[in-house]
Amino acid sequence: MTKQRTNLIIKDANGNDISSIRFSFMIPIPPGSATLKDIANEPSPQYKNLLDLEVRFCNRNKDAIFSRARFVYNAVTIKKDPLMVKNCCDFKALEVACERYATSPC
């Protein structure tokens, strides 16, 4: 298994890769802008199952998820790791844009 610096691979109970969290593409959102997905009302049984597996994985691994997010963010914004800067979003620019959006009159 190769080390994924900006990804966290989500696996099912059998160890099969089912999806990933791509920290290189993190974006901020203004408070109150997120909505919860009601997995119970998902019409596709296959997608409902995938979402359930992903949520359970995330709940079991929340410390590792936050740690990896912090690592990627710091590597880009503080350490300025050239490869990470090249392959990740400009987190600081996105934070400025998010703040502008959140405070703009709509």
C-alpha positions in Angstrom: 0.0 0.0 0.0 1.4 3.4 -1.0 1.4 6.2 1.5 -1.2 8.8 0.5 -0.2 12.2 1.9 -3.3 14.1 0.9 -5.9 11.2 0.7 -7.4 8.9 3.2 -8.7 5.7 1.6 -12.0 4.5 2.9 -12.3 0.7 3.1 -15.2 -1.7 3.7 -15.2 -4.5 6.4 -13.3 -6.8 3.9 -10.5 -4.2 3.4 -11.7 -3.2 -0.1 -11.2 0.4 -1.2 -14.7 2.0 -1.6 -13.9 5.7 -1.7 -11.5 8.3 -0.4 -11.3 11.6 1.4 -9.3 14.1 -0.8 -7.8 16.6 1.6 -6.0 18.4 -1.2 -9.4 19.7 -2.2 -10.7 20.9 1.2 -12.8 24.1 1.0 -14.2 26.2 3.8 -18.0 26.8 4.0 -19.7 29.7 5.8 -21.4 28.7 9.1 -25.0 27.5 8.5 -24.3 26.7 4.8 -24.1 22.9 5.2 -27.1 20.7 5.2 -27.3 17.1 6.5 -27.9 14.3 4.0 -30.7 12.0 5.1 -29.2 8.6 4.3 -32.4 6.8 5.3 -34.3 8.5 2.5 -31.8 7.7 -0.2 -33.7 6.0 -3.0 -30.8 3.9 -4.3 -30.0 0.9 -2.1 -26.4 0.7 -3.4 -25.7 4.4 -2.8 -27.4 4.3 0.6 -25.1 1.3 1.5 -22.0 3.2 0.3 -23.0 6.3 2.3 -23.6 4.2 5.4 -20.2 2.5 5.1 -18.5 5.9 4.6 -20.2 7.5 7.6 -19.3 4.5 9.8 -15.7 4.7 8.6 -15.5 8.4 9.3 -17.0 8.0 12.8 -14.5 5.3 13.6 -11.6 7.3 12.2 -12.4 10.9 13.1 -9.2 11.5 14.9 -7.1 10.3 11.9 -9.3 12.4 9.6 -8.8 15.6 11.6 -5.1 14.8 11.9 -4.6 14.3 8.2 -6.6 17.5 7.4 -4.4 19.5 9.8 -1.3 18.0 8.3 -2.3 18.8 4.7 -3.5 22.3 5.7 -0.2 23.1 7.6 2.0 21.6 4.9 0.4 24.1 2.4 -0.1 27.2 4.5 2.7 27.1 7.0 5.5 24.8 5.7 4.9 25.7 2.1 5.9 22.2 0.9 6.3 22.8 -2.8 4.7 19.6 -4.0 1.8 20.0 -1.6 1.3 23.7 -2.6 1.3 22.6 -6.3 -1.2 19.8 -5.8 -3.6 21.3 -3.2 -6.1 24.1 -3.3 -5.0 27.5 -2.2 -6.6 27.2 1.3 -5.8 30.8 2.3 -7.4 32.2 -0.8 -10.4 30.0 -0.3 -10.8 31.2 3.3 -10.7 34.8 2.1 -13.3 34.1 -0.6 -15.5 32.2 1.9 -15.3 35.1 4.4 -16.2 37.6 1.6 -19.1 35.5 0.5 -20.4 35.0 4.1 -20.3 38.7 4.8 -21.6 40.0 1.5 -25.2 41.2 1.3 -27.3 38.9 -0.8 
